[in-house]
Amino acid sequence: MSMLQVESLPREIAAKLLDIGAVALRPEEPFTWTSGLKSPIYCDNRLTMSYPDIRDLVAEGFAAVIRESYPDADVIAGTATAGIPHAAWVAQKLNLPMAYIRDKAKGHGKQNQIEGRIAAGQKVVVIEDLISTGGSSIKAAQAVAEAGGEVLAVVAIFSYQFASAEKAFAEAGVPLRTLSGYSALIDVAAERGIVQSGQLASLQAWREDPASYGK
């Protein structure tokens, strides 16, 4: 996959996510997240698993980014649970070892937080499906570091592109790359007539200040 194709991925993947309903936009009737936050967008990238052409596009996108920007990666590590299948497909494409990272250590057995093997000094790319606040992804990266690995980056399918998340990654010293994001999604949705021009300002306002949306 060439650099030009990597550059085209945000819109291409956004379009595919809309096609299969993995992402839905409802600015006039916002969704309510578990946190209580009102949101005009719902995202469930797990649906990509059920579409071989789309999951392969995502895996090729991840692989292209890693080949281009992190060619010295030793291990591909997925976040549990949504990042695990994508990490497996990418690791297979790159012929690299794979591991996965739980949100916390098991309460039994060896009490592992990382399943698979990450040796001290190994360079690791963490695969994530979705970035919202970034908290869980940063926690996964920290678990890798605590195991002695060097985190090259977190690479995700999609990001809401909150400034607070970008700040959190910067403060944690963890590079973040995403294949697609909210801006590309809104552009594609507007072109398709899924959202109207009069709704664009509201959709942009949500990204800039999600806590105030719908109030």
N, C-alpha and C positions, 0 to 999 in steps of 0.2 A: 504494500500500500504506500503510495507516494505521499510526499508532504502536502500536495494539493488535495489529495483525498482526505488526509487527516484534517485539513482545514475545513473541508466540506461536511465533516461528521456532525457538528452541532445541529445543523438544520436537518440532515438526513435522519439522524436518530430521533430528533424531536418529532419529525413527521411519522416515523414508525411507531413511536410511543402513542401518538394520537390515534393512529390507524387501529391499534389493538385495544384502545381504552386503558392502557397502562397509566396514561395521564388524562385527567378530565379537568376542564375549566368551567367554573360556575360562578362568575362574578356577581350575578344578581341574587344568588341563593348560596351563600358561602358554606363550605364544609366546616365542621367543628373537629379539630384535632383532639387527641386524648388530653393534651395539656390545657384544653379549653380555648386555645387560639382559634380565631376565625380565619378561614383561608379560602381564596377563590380557586385553589388548585388541589387536586387529589392525585397522588402519585403512588403507583404500586408496580415497581419494575420487576417484581417476581413473575408477572405475566409473560415477560420475555422468554422465560424458560420453555413455554409451550409453543413457541414459534421458531423452528429451526433456522430459518433464514435470518430472523432478527437477532437471535442469540449469537449466531455466527458473525453477523455484522458487528455486534458489540464486542465479541471476543477478538475479532480482527482489529477493531479500533484500539482496544486495550493493548494488543500485541504490537501494533504499529507505534503507539506512544512509547511503550517500553523499549522497543528496538531503537527508536529515535533519540529518546531522552535519558533512558536508564539502561544502556546496553550491558552494564556490568552487574545487573541484578543476578543474584544467586538463587533466590527463593521467591515464589509468588504466594502471598498469604491472603486468604479471604476472610472477611468478617462474618461471624455467625449471626443469622443464618443466610441472609440474602446474598452475601458476597461469595459464599462457598462455591456454588455451581460455576459462576463466572471465573473464579480463580482456577478451578479445575480445567475449564476449557482453555484458558489462556496459558496455563502451565503446560498443557499438552501441546499447544501450538509452538511454544518456545522451547519445548523439551527441557523444562526446568522442574526442580522439586516444588511441591506444593504443601502448604500447611493451612490451618485455619485457627482463628482466634475467637475464643468465647468472650462474652461480655464480662464474665468473672470466672474465677477458678471453680472447677467442679468441687462438690462437697464430699466426694468419695473417691476411692481408688487412689491414684497418684495425685489427685487434685490439680490436674493440668488446666491451665488457661489456654495454652497453645497446644493444639493437636497436630501431629506430624513432627518434623524436626527442624529447628532453627538453631544452628550452631553459632557460638560466639564469633563475631567478626563478619558473619555473612550479611550481604546486602539484600534488603528485602523491599519489595513493592507490595503495598497493601491494597487489595481490591475491595471496593465498597459499591453498593448499588445506588445510594442516595445520600446527599449531604444536605442537612437542614441546619442545625446549630453547629454541627461538626464535633460535638462532644464525644459521641461514641467512637467515631473514627480516630480522634486524637487519643482516646483511651486505649484503643487497639494498638496504635503506633507506640504508645508508651509501654505496653506489655511486651512488644517486640524488643524495644530498647532494654527493658529490664531483663530479658532473656539473653542479652548480649548481642542482639542483631543491630544492624544499622539500617534505619528506615530511609530509603531513597525518596519515597513519596507515597501519598495516598492517591489512588486513581479511581475515580467514581464514574458511574454511568451518567448521573444527572445531579445538578445542584440548584437549589432555590436562589443561590447567589446573594445570600444575606451578607451585608457588610460585617455583621457580628461574627459570622462563621469565618470569613476571610481573616479577620483580626485574630480570632482564636487560633487558627492554624499558624499564622505568622508569629504569634506570641509563643506557641509551643515549638517553633522551629521545624515544623513539618511541612514540606512542599505539598501542594494540592494541585492535581490536574483532573479535569472532568471532560468527558466526551461530549456532553451537551448540557444545556442549562435553561433557566427560566427565560432569559432574553430571546434565545433562539426559538423557544417554544411559542412565546407570544407573537413573534414575527410570523411564524408558520401558521398559527391559529388565525391571525388577522388576515393573512392572504387567503385562507380557506373560508373566511366568513364565519368561523366558529365564534369569534368575538368581534364586536363592532368597534369602529373607531372611537366612539364615545366612551367605551369601556376601558380603553388603553391607559388613560391617566389613573384610573382606579387600580388597575392591575399593577402598574408601576409603583403606585403609592404603597401597595401591600408589601412589595419587596423592600422598599426603603424603611417602612415602619410597620411591621406585621402586627405588633401589639395593639396598634390603634385602629386596625382595619375593622370595619363593620360597626364602629362605635359612633 
